[in-house]
Amino acid sequence: MLDIGFLELMLIGIVALLVLGP
């Protein structure tokens, strides 16, 4: 279940890039 934490961090990073990108 440790993958969930890492996956969540990746999701937050992707969202951050999408928000800061444009």
C-alpha positions in Angstrom: 0.0 0.0 0.0 3.1 2.2 0.0 2.6 2.7 -3.7 -0.5 4.8 -3.0 1.6 7.5 -1.2 4.1 7.6 -4.1 1.3 7.7 -6.6 -0.3 10.5 -4.8 2.9 12.5 -4.8 3.2 11.9 -8.6 -0.4 13.0 -9.1 0.2 16.2 -7.1 3.3 16.9 -9.2 1.4 16.4 -12.4 -1.4 18.7 -11.2 1.2 21.3 -10.2 2.8 21.2 -13.6 -0.6 21.6 -15.3 -1.5 24.5 -13.1 1.9 26.3 -13.3 2.4 25.3 -17.0 -0.3 27.5 -18.6 
